[in-house]
Amino acid sequence: MTDAGKRFNRDWIFRHLTYTFEEANSYAIIGPNGSGKSTLLQVFSGAMQASEGTIQYSTDNVQYSVEEIYNNVSICAPYLEVIEEMTLKEFLGFHHHFKPFLSSVNIDMIISILGLEKAVNKQIRFYSSGMKQRVKLAQAIFSDTSILLLDEPCTNLDLAGIDLYHRLIEEYCRNRLVIVSSNDEVEYRFCKEKINISNYK
């Protein structure tokens, strides 16, 4: 990411951001509410275009364009919804067709790891907010992608859910590029580097 910036109309959300994000490393994007953390994450994911600067992607020495990178990215964010009319097993199966899961897990294992065996045949719309967040984390973390983007990943999680989140990061994300957007240290305490977006205004 070189001299990257994003604006809406005349308001710059961030500017002049030059940074190299490396595989097998973890980064926290921090800053107060409304400072642009989520916007930066969406620009990085390719879902939103930068207003200035350039973004280059490469994994295993292979270069990707912004249009191609989506196959290598998974994201968990409060503004992304799950398909609530599906059961958990149906939803995971549906998602698997678009982004295959890591070879070390299957759908039944994922359900067990999440602790949602008793709710497996319920439509997701009947889940609590914390259960839905576990599902969002699962579809991102268990996808076989080299880049994992997490926007306020512990939203609606209780203490057991937060503990599960850290176990999933520890076990399944060691060799991936992980970027966490948050102003809560509980969510990014494992990150090796921190980027304060307020420094790029």
C-alpha positions in Angstrom: 0.0 0.0 0.0 1.7 3.2 -1.2 0.5 6.7 -0.5 -3.0 5.4 -0.3 -6.0 7.6 0.6 -9.8 7.5 0.6 -12.3 10.3 0.6 -16.0 10.7 0.4 -16.9 13.9 -1.4 -14.4 16.4 0.0 -13.8 14.7 3.3 -10.6 12.6 3.5 -11.0 9.5 5.6 -7.2 8.8 5.5 -4.3 10.0 3.3 -0.7 9.2 2.6 -0.7 5.7 4.0 2.3 3.7 3.0 2.6 0.4 4.6 3.7 -3.2 3.8 1.5 -6.0 5.3 3.3 -9.3 5.4 2.1 -12.9 5.5 2.3 -14.7 8.8 2.0 -11.5 10.7 -0.8 -9.7 12.5 -1.7 -6.0 12.5 -4.2 -3.9 14.4 -5.8 -0.8 12.9 -6.7 1.3 15.8 -8.4 4.7 16.4 -11.6 6.3 17.8 -15.0 5.5 16.6 -15.7 7.1 13.2 -12.0 7.6 12.4 -12.1 5.4 9.3 -10.9 2.0 10.5 -13.6 0.0 8.7 -13.1 2.1 5.5 -9.4 1.3 5.5 -10.2 -2.4 5.9 -12.7 -2.3 3.0 -10.2 -0.5 0.8 -7.6 -3.1 1.6 -10.0 -6.0 0.8 -10.8 -4.6 -2.6 -14.4 -4.0 -1.8 -13.9 -0.2 -1.9 -11.5 1.6 -4.3 -8.9 3.9 -3.0 -9.2 7.6 -4.1 -5.4 7.9 -4.4 -2.3 5.9 -4.2 -1.7 2.2 -5.1 -2.3 -1.1 -3.5 -0.3 -4.2 -4.6 -1.0 -7.8 -3.5 1.2 -10.8 -3.7 1.2 -14.2 -2.1 3.8 -16.9 -2.6 5.5 -14.5 -5.0 2.4 -14.3 -7.2 1.1 -10.8 -8.0 -2.7 -10.2 -7.9 -4.8 -7.3 -9.1 -7.4 -5.7 -6.9 -10.1 -7.5 -9.0 -8.4 -10.9 -8.3 -7.6 -10.7 -4.7 -11.0 -11.5 -3.4 -10.3 -15.3 -3.7 -7.5 -14.8 -1.2 -9.4 -12.7 1.3 -12.0 -13.6 4.0 -13.6 -11.0 6.2 -15.7 -10.8 9.3 -17.5 -7.6 10.0 -20.7 -6.3 11.8 -22.1 -5.0 8.5 -21.9 -8.3 6.7 -24.9 -10.5 7.2 -25.4 -14.3 7.2 -28.3 -15.9 5.4 -30.7 -16.2 8.3 -33.2 -18.5 6.5 -30.7 -21.3 6.3 -29.7 -23.7 9.1 -26.1 -23.6 10.2 -25.2 -26.7 8.2 -26.9 -25.3 5.1 -25.1 -22.0 5.4 -21.7 -23.5 5.9 -22.2 -25.8 2.9 -23.4 -22.9 0.8 -20.4 -20.8 1.8 -18.0 -23.7 1.2 -19.0 -23.6 -2.5 -17.7 -20.1 -2.9 -14.7 -20.3 -0.5 -13.5 -23.8 0.4 -12.6 -24.4 4.0 -9.2 -25.2 5.3 -8.2 -28.8 4.6 -7.8 -29.6 8.3 -11.6 -29.1 9.0 -15.0 -30.1 7.7 -18.4 -28.7 8.4 -19.2 -31.1 11.3 -15.9 -30.2 12.9 -16.6 -26.5 12.5 -20.0 -26.8 14.2 -18.4 -28.7 17.1 -15.6 -26.2 17.5 -18.2 -23.4 17.6 -20.2 -25.3 20.3 -23.4 -25.0 18.3 -24.2 -28.7 17.9 -27.6 -28.3 19.6 -28.6 -25.5 17.3 -27.4 -27.1 14.1 -30.9 -27.6 12.7 -32.3 -24.2 13.7 -32.6 -21.4 11.1 -29.9 -18.9 11.9 -32.6 -16.2 12.4 -33.4 -17.9 15.7 -29.8 -17.6 16.9 -28.8 -15.1 19.5 -26.5 -12.2 18.4 -23.6 -13.9 20.0 -24.3 -17.2 18.2 -24.5 -15.3 14.9 -21.2 -13.7 15.6 -19.6 -17.1 16.1 -21.0 -18.1 12.6 -19.5 -15.0 11.1 -16.1 -15.7 12.6 -16.3 -19.3 11.4 -17.0 -18.4 7.8 -14.0 -16.1 7.8 -11.4 -17.9 9.9 -12.1 -21.4 8.4 -12.0 -20.2 4.8 -8.9 -21.3 3.0 -7.5 -17.8 2.4 -4.1 -16.2 3.0 -5.6 -12.9 4.2 -8.0 -12.6 7.1 -9.7 -9.2 7.8 -11.5 -8.8 11.1 -13.6 -5.7 11.9 -14.6 -5.5 15.6 -14.6 -9.4 15.7 -15.8 -9.7 19.3 -19.0 -7.8 18.7 -21.8 -9.4 20.8 -19.5 -12.2 22.2 -19.6 -13.1 25.8 -16.5 -14.2 27.7 -16.7 -17.7 26.4 -17.1 -16.4 22.8 -14.0 -14.1 23.2 -12.0 -17.1 24.5 -13.1 -19.1 21.5 -12.1 -16.2 19.2 -8.5 -16.2 20.6 -8.3 -20.0 20.4 -9.3 -19.9 16.7 -6.7 -17.2 16.0 -4.0 -19.1 17.7 -4.8 -22.4 16.1 -5.8 -21.5 12.5 -4.2 -18.1 11.7 -0.5 -18.5 12.5 0.7 -18.5 8.8 -1.8 -16.0 7.5 -1.9 -12.2 7.2 -4.4 -11.0 9.9 -5.6 -7.4 10.1 -7.9 -6.4 13.0 -9.8 -3.2 12.9 -10.8 -2.3 16.5 -10.5 0.2 19.4 -10.8 -2.6 22.0 -7.5 -4.2 23.0 -9.2 -7.5 23.8 -9.8 -7.9 20.1 -6.3 -7.2 18.9 -4.0 -8.0 21.9 -2.2 -10.7 19.8 -1.3 -8.3 17.0 2.4 -7.7 16.5 2.0 -4.3 14.9 -0.4 -1.4 15.4 -1.4 1.3 12.9 -3.2 4.4 14.3 -5.4 5.7 11.5 -5.5 9.1 13.2 -1.9 9.6 12.1 -3.1 9.5 8.4 -5.5 12.4 8.2 
